[in-house]
Amino acid sequence: MLKNIKNIFTITIFVIFVVFIIKYYFSDKNILYMNKSRSSYTLSDGINLPILENDTNNIIIYNND
């Protein structure tokens, strides 16, 4: 009997935890925060990043032993 109560309590706590996580993740406050954070990654400021040359040609040295 005590084991069943313990299992029900554990499952209940787990379900409550998951519900609160999902509720926070889809909240308007979190969505606005994520959008503000993501907008800082855009290159709309006119920044031109340099294009690096490919220096990976012939980097594998085969041993013919």
N, CA, C and O atoms as a CHARMM CRD file, in Angstrom:
* protein
*
  260
    1    1 MET  N      0.81900  -1.19800   0.00000 PROA 1      0.00000
    2    1 MET  CA     0.00000   0.00000   0.00000 PROA 1      0.00000
    3    1 MET  C      0.86100   1.25900   0.00000 PROA 1      0.00000
    4    1 MET  O      0.60900   2.20200  -0.75000 PROA 1      0.00000
    5    2 LEU  N      1.86700   1.25500   0.84400 PROA 2      0.00000
    6    2 LEU  CA     2.76500   2.40900   0.93000 PROA 2      0.00000
    7    2 LEU  C      3.53700   2.59500  -0.37800 PROA 2      0.00000
    8    2 LEU  O      3.81500   3.72300  -0.78700 PROA 2      0.00000
    9    3 LYS  N      3.87600   1.49100  -1.02200 PROA 3      0.00000
   10    3 LYS  CA     4.59400   1.55800  -2.29200 PROA 3      0.00000
   11    3 LYS  C      3.71400   2.19400  -3.37800 PROA 3      0.00000
   12    3 LYS  O      4.20200   2.97700  -4.19300 PROA 3      0.00000
   13    4 ASN  N      2.43100   1.85800  -3.38600 PROA 4      0.00000
   14    4 ASN  CA     1.50900   2.45200  -4.36000 PROA 4      0.00000
   15    4 ASN  C      1.36300   3.95500  -4.14200 PROA 4      0.00000
   16    4 ASN  O      1.34700   4.72400  -5.10300 PROA 4      0.00000
   17    5 ILE  N      1.26000   4.36200  -2.91900 PROA 5      0.00000
   18    5 ILE  CA     1.15400   5.79000  -2.59800 PROA 5      0.00000
   19    5 ILE  C      2.42900   6.51600  -3.02500 PROA 5      0.00000
   20    5 ILE  O      2.37000   7.62300  -3.55900 PROA 5      0.00000
   21    6 LYS  N      3.55400   5.90000  -2.79300 PROA 6      0.00000
   22    6 LYS  CA     4.83800   6.49100  -3.19200 PROA 6      0.00000
   23    6 LYS  C      4.91700   6.62900  -4.71700 PROA 6      0.00000
   24    6 LYS  O      5.37700   7.65300  -5.22300 PROA 6      0.00000
   25    7 ASN  N      4.47700   5.61900  -5.43800 PROA 7      0.00000
   26    7 ASN  CA     4.49700   5.67500  -6.90800 PROA 7      0.00000
   27    7 ASN  C      3.54300   6.73900  -7.43800 PROA 7      0.00000
   28    7 ASN  O      3.89300   7.48600  -8.35100 PROA 7      0.00000
   29    8 ILE  N      2.35700   6.80900  -6.88000 PROA 8      0.00000
   30    8 ILE  CA     1.38900   7.82900  -7.30000 PROA 8      0.00000
   31    8 ILE  C      1.93400   9.22500  -7.01700 PROA 8      0.00000
   32    8 ILE  O      1.79600  10.12000  -7.85000 PROA 8      0.00000
   33    9 PHE  N      2.54100   9.41700  -5.87200 PROA 9      0.00000
   34    9 PHE  CA     3.13000  10.70900  -5.51800 PROA 9      0.00000
   35    9 PHE  C      4.24900  11.07900  -6.49900 PROA 9      0.00000
   36    9 PHE  O      4.32700  12.22200  -6.95000 PROA 9      0.00000
   37   10 THR  N      5.10300  10.12300  -6.82600 PROA 10     0.00000
   38   10 THR  CA     6.21100  10.37100  -7.75500 PROA 10     0.00000
   39   10 THR  C      5.69400  10.72600  -9.14300 PROA 10     0.00000
   40   10 THR  O      6.19400  11.66200  -9.76700 PROA 10     0.00000
   41   11 ILE  N      4.71200  10.00200  -9.62700 PROA 11     0.00000
   42   11 ILE  CA     4.14900  10.27300 -10.95100 PROA 11     0.00000
   43   11 ILE  C      3.46100  11.64100 -10.95700 PROA 11     0.00000
   44   11 ILE  O      3.56900  12.38800 -11.92900 PROA 11     0.00000
   45   12 THR  N      2.76400  11.96300  -9.88700 PROA 12     0.00000
   46   12 THR  CA     2.09000  13.25300  -9.79200 PROA 12     0.00000
   47   12 THR  C      3.09000  14.40600  -9.82300 PROA 12     0.00000
   48   12 THR  O      2.88800  15.39300 -10.53100 PROA 12     0.00000
   49   13 ILE  N      4.14900  14.27700  -9.06500 PROA 13     0.00000
   50   13 ILE  CA     5.19100  15.31300  -9.05100 PROA 13     0.00000
   51   13 ILE  C      5.81200  15.45400 -10.43700 PROA 13     0.00000
   52   13 ILE  O      6.05100  16.57100 -10.89600 PROA 13     0.00000
   53   14 PHE  N      6.06900  14.35300 -11.09600 PROA 14     0.00000
   54   14 PHE  CA     6.65400  14.39000 -12.43200 PROA 14     0.00000
   55   14 PHE  C      5.71700  15.08500 -13.42100 PROA 14     0.00000
   56   14 PHE  O      6.15400  15.92600 -14.20800 PROA 14     0.00000
   57   15 VAL  N      4.44600  14.73700 -13.38000 PROA 15     0.00000
   58   15 VAL  CA     3.47500  15.34300 -14.29600 PROA 15     0.00000
   59   15 VAL  C      3.35400  16.84000 -14.02800 PROA 15     0.00000
   60   15 VAL  O      3.29900  17.63000 -14.97100 PROA 15     0.00000
   61   16 ILE  N      3.31300  17.23500 -12.78200 PROA 16     0.00000
   62   16 ILE  CA     3.24300  18.65900 -12.44300 PROA 16     0.00000
   63   16 ILE  C      4.47800  19.39500 -12.95200 PROA 16     0.00000
   64   16 ILE  O      4.37200  20.50400 -13.47600 PROA 16     0.00000
   65   17 PHE  N      5.63700  18.78400 -12.79900 PROA 17     0.00000
   66   17 PHE  CA     6.88300  19.37500 -13.27900 PROA 17     0.00000
   67   17 PHE  C      6.83300  19.58400 -14.79100 PROA 17     0.00000
   68   17 PHE  O      7.18400  20.65600 -15.28500 PROA 17     0.00000
   69   18 VAL  N      6.40200  18.57100 -15.51700 PROA 18     0.00000
   70   18 VAL  CA     6.33300  18.66300 -16.98200 PROA 18     0.00000
   71   18 VAL  C      5.32200  19.72300 -17.40800 PROA 18     0.00000
   72   18 VAL  O      5.57400  20.47000 -18.35300 PROA 18     0.00000
   73   19 VAL  N      4.19400  19.79500 -16.73000 PROA 19     0.00000
   74   19 VAL  CA     3.17800  20.78900 -17.06700 PROA 19     0.00000
   75   19 VAL  C      3.71900  22.20000 -16.86300 PROA 19     0.00000
   76   19 VAL  O      3.50100  23.06900 -17.70600 PROA 19     0.00000
   77   20 PHE  N      4.41900  22.44000 -15.75900 PROA 20     0.00000
   78   20 PHE  CA     4.98900  23.76600 -15.52200 PROA 20     0.00000
   79   20 PHE  C      6.06200  24.11600 -16.54300 PROA 20     0.00000
   80   20 PHE  O      6.15500  25.26700 -16.96800 PROA 20     0.00000
   81   21 ILE  N      6.86500  23.15300 -16.93800 PROA 21     0.00000
   82   21 ILE  CA     7.89200  23.39700 -17.96500 PROA 21     0.00000
   83   21 ILE  C      7.22300  23.78900 -19.28300 PROA 21     0.00000
   84   21 ILE  O      7.61800  24.77000 -19.91300 PROA 21     0.00000
   85   22 ILE  N      6.22600  23.03500 -19.69300 PROA 22     0.00000
   86   22 ILE  CA     5.52800  23.32300 -20.95300 PROA 22     0.00000
   87   22 ILE  C      4.81600  24.67200 -20.87100 PROA 22     0.00000
   88   22 ILE  O      4.83200  25.44900 -21.82600 PROA 22     0.00000
   89   23 LYS  N      4.20000  24.94100 -19.73900 PROA 23     0.00000
   90   23 LYS  CA     3.48700  26.21700 -19.56800 PROA 23     0.00000
   91   23 LYS  C      4.45900  27.40000 -19.67300 PROA 23     0.00000
   92   23 LYS  O      4.13300  28.41000 -20.29700 PROA 23     0.00000
   93   24 TYR  N      5.63500  27.28400 -19.07600 PROA 24     0.00000
   94   24 TYR  CA     6.61700  28.35800 -19.16600 PROA 24     0.00000
   95   24 TYR  C      7.16400  28.48800 -20.58400 PROA 24     0.00000
   96   24 TYR  O      7.32300  29.59900 -21.09000 PROA 24     0.00000
   97   25 TYR  N      7.45000  27.36200 -21.22400 PROA 25     0.00000
   98   25 TYR  CA     8.05100  27.38600 -22.55000 PROA 25     0.00000
   99   25 TYR  C      7.14600  28.07800 -23.56000 PROA 25     0.00000
  100   25 TYR  O      7.63500  28.81900 -24.41200 PROA 25     0.00000
  101   26 PHE  N      5.84800  27.85300 -23.48400 PROA 26     0.00000
  102   26 PHE  CA     4.91300  28.44300 -24.43500 PROA 26     0.00000
  103   26 PHE  C      4.28700  29.73500 -23.93500 PROA 26     0.00000
  104   26 PHE  O      3.33200  30.22300 -24.53900 PROA 26     0.00000
  105   27 SER  N      4.79300  30.29400 -22.86100 PROA 27     0.00000
  106   27 SER  CA     4.24100  31.54100 -22.34700 PROA 27     0.00000
  107   27 SER  C      4.63900  32.70900 -23.25100 PROA 27     0.00000
  108   27 SER  O      5.65400  32.65200 -23.94600 PROA 27     0.00000
  109   28 ASP  N      3.83700  33.75500 -23.23100 PROA 28     0.00000
  110   28 ASP  CA     4.11600  34.93000 -24.05300 PROA 28     0.00000
  111   28 ASP  C      5.41400  35.60800 -23.64300 PROA 28     0.00000
  112   28 ASP  O      6.15800  36.10500 -24.48800 PROA 28     0.00000
  113   29 LYS  N      5.67900  35.62500 -22.35600 PROA 29     0.00000
  114   29 LYS  CA     6.89900  36.26000 -21.85800 PROA 29     0.00000
  115   29 LYS  C      8.13300  35.55700 -22.40500 PROA 29     0.00000
  116   29 LYS  O      9.08100  36.21700 -22.83100 PROA 29     0.00000
  117   30 ASN  N      8.13500  34.23900 -22.40000 PROA 30     0.00000
  118   30 ASN  CA     9.28400  33.49100 -22.89300 PROA 30     0.00000
  119   30 ASN  C      9.41200  33.61400 -24.40400 PROA 30     0.00000
  120   30 ASN  O     10.52500  33.71200 -24.92100 PROA 30     0.00000
  121   31 ILE  N      8.29900  33.60900 -25.11600 PROA 31     0.00000
  122   31 ILE  CA     8.35100  33.74800 -26.57400 PROA 31     0.00000
  123   31 ILE  C      8.91100  35.11200 -26.96300 PROA 31     0.00000
  124   31 ILE  O      9.71200  35.20400 -27.89400 PROA 31     0.00000
  125   32 LEU  N      8.50300  36.17100 -26.26800 PROA 32     0.00000
  126   32 LEU  CA     9.06500  37.49600 -26.54500 PROA 32     0.00000
  127   32 LEU  C     10.55700  37.54000 -26.25200 PROA 32     0.00000
  128   32 LEU  O     11.32400  38.13000 -27.01300 PROA 32     0.00000
  129   33 TYR  N     10.97300  36.92000 -25.15500 PROA 33     0.00000
  130   33 TYR  CA    12.39400  36.88500 -24.80100 PROA 33     0.00000
  131   33 TYR  C     13.19400  36.13900 -25.86500 PROA 33     0.00000
  132   33 TYR  O     14.26900  36.58900 -26.26200 PROA 33     0.00000
  133   34 MET  N     12.67900  35.00500 -26.32500 PROA 34     0.00000
  134   34 MET  CA    13.39700  34.23700 -27.34900 PROA 34     0.00000
  135   34 MET  C     13.48600  35.01700 -28.65200 PROA 34     0.00000
  136   34 MET  O     14.52500  34.99600 -29.31200 PROA 34     0.00000
  137   35 ASN  N     12.41700  35.70400 -29.03000 PROA 35     0.00000
  138   35 ASN  CA    12.44700  36.48600 -30.26900 PROA 35     0.00000
  139   35 ASN  C     13.43000  37.64600 -30.18300 PROA 35     0.00000
  140   35 ASN  O     14.12900  37.94000 -31.15200 PROA 35     0.00000
  141   36 LYS  N     13.48900  38.30200 -29.03500 PROA 36     0.00000
  142   36 LYS  CA    14.47100  39.38400 -28.86100 PROA 36     0.00000
  143   36 LYS  C     15.88300  38.84300 -28.91900 PROA 36     0.00000
  144   36 LYS  O     16.76700  39.46600 -29.50600 PROA 36     0.00000
  145   37 SER  N     16.09700  37.69800 -28.31900 PROA 37     0.00000
  146   37 SER  CA    17.42200  37.09400 -28.31600 PROA 37     0.00000
  147   37 SER  C     17.83100  36.67500 -29.72500 PROA 37     0.00000
  148   37 SER  O     18.98100  36.86700 -30.12100 PROA 37     0.00000
  149   38 ARG  N     16.90800  36.11000 -30.47200 PROA 38     0.00000
  150   38 ARG  CA    17.21000  35.66500 -31.83500 PROA 38     0.00000
  151   38 ARG  C     17.42400  36.82900 -32.78200 PROA 38     0.00000
  152   38 ARG  O     18.18400  36.71100 -33.74300 PROA 38     0.00000
  153   39 SER  N     16.76800  37.94800 -32.53000 PROA 39     0.00000
  154   39 SER  CA    16.90900  39.07800 -33.44100 PROA 39     0.00000
  155   39 SER  C     18.29000  39.70500 -33.34000 PROA 39     0.00000
  156   39 SER  O     18.71000  40.40600 -34.26000 PROA 39     0.00000
  157   40 SER  N     18.99600  39.47500 -32.26100 PROA 40     0.00000
  158   40 SER  CA    20.34900  40.02900 -32.13400 PROA 40     0.00000
  159   40 SER  C     21.34600  39.27900 -33.00800 PROA 40     0.00000
  160   40 SER  O     22.46600  39.75200 -33.20600 PROA 40     0.00000
  161   41 TYR  N     20.95900  38.11400 -33.53500 PROA 41     0.00000
  162   41 TYR  CA    21.86000  37.33200 -34.37500 PROA 41     0.00000
  163   41 TYR  C     21.77900  37.71700 -35.84300 PROA 41     0.00000
  164   41 TYR  O     22.61600  37.27300 -36.62900 PROA 41     0.00000
  165   42 THR  N     20.82200  38.51200 -36.23500 PROA 42     0.00000
  166   42 THR  CA    20.68000  38.85400 -37.64500 PROA 42     0.00000
  167   42 THR  C     21.76300  39.83500 -38.05800 PROA 42     0.00000
  168   42 THR  O     22.29300  40.57800 -37.23200 PROA 42     0.00000
  169   43 LEU  N     22.08000  39.82900 -39.32300 PROA 43     0.00000
  170   43 LEU  CA    23.12000  40.70800 -39.85300 PROA 43     0.00000
  171   43 LEU  C     22.49500  41.89000 -40.57500 PROA 43     0.00000
  172   43 LEU  O     22.98100  42.30700 -41.62700 PROA 43     0.00000
  173   44 SER  N     21.43600  42.42500 -40.02200 PROA 44     0.00000
  174   44 SER  CA    20.75500  43.52900 -40.67800 PROA 44     0.00000
  175   44 SER  C     21.44000  44.87300 -40.42000 PROA 44     0.00000
  176   44 SER  O     20.97400  45.90000 -40.91600 PROA 44     0.00000
  177   45 ASP  N     22.51900  44.88800 -39.66500 PROA 45     0.00000
  178   45 ASP  CA    23.21900  46.13800 -39.35600 PROA 45     0.00000
  179   45 ASP  C     24.17100  46.55000 -40.46400 PROA 45     0.00000
  180   45 ASP  O     24.87200  47.55300 -40.32800 PROA 45     0.00000
  181   46 GLY  N     24.21300  45.80200 -41.55400 PROA 46     0.00000
  182   46 GLY  CA    25.10400  46.14300 -42.65500 PROA 46     0.00000
  183   46 GLY  C     26.51500  45.63700 -42.43400 PROA 46     0.00000
  184   46 GLY  O     27.44800  46.11300 -43.08100 PROA 46     0.00000
  185   47 ILE  N     26.68700  44.69900 -41.54900 PROA 47     0.00000
  186   47 ILE  CA    28.01500  44.15000 -41.27800 PROA 47     0.00000
  187   47 ILE  C     28.33200  43.11800 -42.35500 PROA 47     0.00000
  188   47 ILE  O     27.56200  42.18600 -42.58500 PROA 47     0.00000
  189   48 ASN  N     29.45800  43.29500 -43.00100 PROA 48     0.00000
  190   48 ASN  CA    29.88900  42.33300 -44.01600 PROA 48     0.00000
  191   48 ASN  C     30.99200  41.47200 -43.42200 PROA 48     0.00000
  192   48 ASN  O     32.06700  41.96700 -43.08500 PROA 48     0.00000
  193   49 LEU  N     30.72200  40.21000 -43.29800 PROA 49     0.00000
  194   49 LEU  CA    31.72400  39.29200 -42.77900 PROA 49     0.00000
  195   49 LEU  C     32.64700  38.86200 -43.90700 PROA 49     0.00000
  196   49 LEU  O     32.19200  38.64900 -45.03000 PROA 49     0.00000
  197   50 PRO  N     33.93900  38.73100 -43.62200 PROA 50     0.00000
  198   50 PRO  CA    34.85600  38.30700 -44.68200 PROA 50     0.00000
  199   50 PRO  C     34.64500  36.83000 -45.01500 PROA 50     0.00000
  200   50 PRO  O     34.30400  36.03100 -44.14200 PROA 50     0.00000
  201   51 ILE  N     34.84900  36.48200 -46.27000 PROA 51     0.00000
  202   51 ILE  CA    34.75900  35.09600 -46.70600 PROA 51     0.00000
  203   51 ILE  C     36.16200  34.51300 -46.64000 PROA 51     0.00000
  204   51 ILE  O     37.08800  35.00300 -47.28700 PROA 51     0.00000
  205   52 LEU  N     36.29900  33.46900 -45.85300 PROA 52     0.00000
  206   52 LEU  CA    37.60900  32.85400 -45.66800 PROA 52     0.00000
  207   52 LEU  C     37.90500  31.88400 -46.79900 PROA 52     0.00000
  208   52 LEU  O     37.00500  31.24500 -47.34400 PROA 52     0.00000
  209   53 GLU  N     39.18200  31.78600 -47.14000 PROA 53     0.00000
  210   53 GLU  CA    39.59300  30.86400 -48.19100 PROA 53     0.00000
  211   53 GLU  C     39.59300  29.44200 -47.65200 PROA 53     0.00000
  212   53 GLU  O     39.80000  29.20900 -46.46200 PROA 53     0.00000
  213   54 ASN  N     39.35900  28.50400 -48.55000 PROA 54     0.00000
  214   54 ASN  CA    39.39100  27.09800 -48.20800 PROA 54     0.00000
  215   54 ASN  C     40.83900  26.63100 -48.17100 PROA 54     0.00000
  216   54 ASN  O     41.52500  26.66600 -49.19200 PROA 54     0.00000
  217   55 ASP  N     41.31200  26.19400 -47.00500 PROA 55     0.00000
  218   55 ASP  CA    42.69100  25.73000 -46.89000 PROA 55     0.00000
  219   55 ASP  C     42.74500  24.24300 -46.53300 PROA 55     0.00000
  220   55 ASP  O     43.69900  23.78600 -45.90300 PROA 55     0.00000
  221   56 THR  N     41.73300  23.50400 -46.93300 PROA 56     0.00000
  222   56 THR  CA    41.67700  22.09300 -46.58400 PROA 56     0.00000
  223   56 THR  C     42.03400  21.17800 -47.74500 PROA 56     0.00000
  224   56 THR  O     41.75600  19.98000 -47.68800 PROA 56     0.00000
  225   57 ASN  N     42.63400  21.70700 -48.78400 PROA 57     0.00000
  226   57 ASN  CA    43.04300  20.87300 -49.91600 PROA 57     0.00000
  227   57 ASN  C     44.29600  20.09500 -49.56900 PROA 57     0.00000
  228   57 ASN  O     45.23800  20.63800 -48.99200 PROA 57     0.00000
  229   58 ASN  N     44.30200  18.83400 -49.92000 PROA 58     0.00000
  230   58 ASN  CA    45.45900  17.94300 -49.73300 PROA 58     0.00000
  231   58 ASN  C     45.93200  17.88300 -48.28300 PROA 58     0.00000
  232   58 ASN  O     47.13200  17.96100 -48.01900 PROA 58     0.00000
  233   59 ILE  N     45.02900  17.75000 -47.37400 PROA 59     0.00000
  234   59 ILE  CA    45.45000  17.67100 -45.96600 PROA 59     0.00000
  235   59 ILE  C     45.60100  16.21300 -45.51300 PROA 59     0.00000
  236   59 ILE  O     46.16900  15.95100 -44.45300 PROA 59     0.00000
  237   60 ILE  N     45.10000  15.27600 -46.30500 PROA 60     0.00000
  238   60 ILE  CA    45.25300  13.86300 -45.95900 PROA 60     0.00000
  239   60 ILE  C     46.51800  13.33600 -46.58700 PROA 60     0.00000
  240   60 ILE  O     46.70100  13.39200 -47.80300 PROA 60     0.00000
  241   61 ILE  N     47.38200  12.82600 -45.74500 PROA 61     0.00000
  242   61 ILE  CA    48.63500  12.24800 -46.21100 PROA 61     0.00000
  243   61 ILE  C     48.50900  10.73700 -46.11600 PROA 61     0.00000
  244   61 ILE  O     48.35200  10.18200 -45.02900 PROA 61     0.00000
  245   62 TYR  N     48.58000  10.08200 -47.25600 PROA 62     0.00000
  246   62 TYR  CA    48.44500   8.63200 -47.28400 PROA 62     0.00000
  247   62 TYR  C     49.81400   7.99600 -47.07500 PROA 62     0.00000
  248   62 TYR  O     50.81200   8.41400 -47.66200 PROA 62     0.00000
  249   63 ASN  N     49.83200   6.97900 -46.22900 PROA 63     0.00000
  250   63 ASN  CA    51.05800   6.25900 -45.96100 PROA 63     0.00000
  251   63 ASN  C     51.07900   5.00900 -46.83300 PROA 63     0.00000
  252   63 ASN  O     50.18600   4.16900 -46.72700 PROA 63     0.00000
  253   64 ASN  N     52.07800   4.87600 -47.68800 PROA 64     0.00000
  254   64 ASN  CA    52.15900   3.75900 -48.63200 PROA 64     0.00000
  255   64 ASN  C     53.05000   2.63800 -48.11700 PROA 64     0.00000
  256   64 ASN  O     53.75400   2.01300 -48.91000 PROA 64     0.00000
  257   65 ASP  N     53.04300   2.37300 -46.86500 PROA 65     0.00000
  258   65 ASP  CA    53.89400   1.31300 -46.32100 PROA 65     0.00000
  259   65 ASP  C     53.32300  -0.06100 -46.55600 PROA 65     0.00000
  260   65 ASP  O     53.92500  -1.05700 -46.15600 PROA 65     0.00000
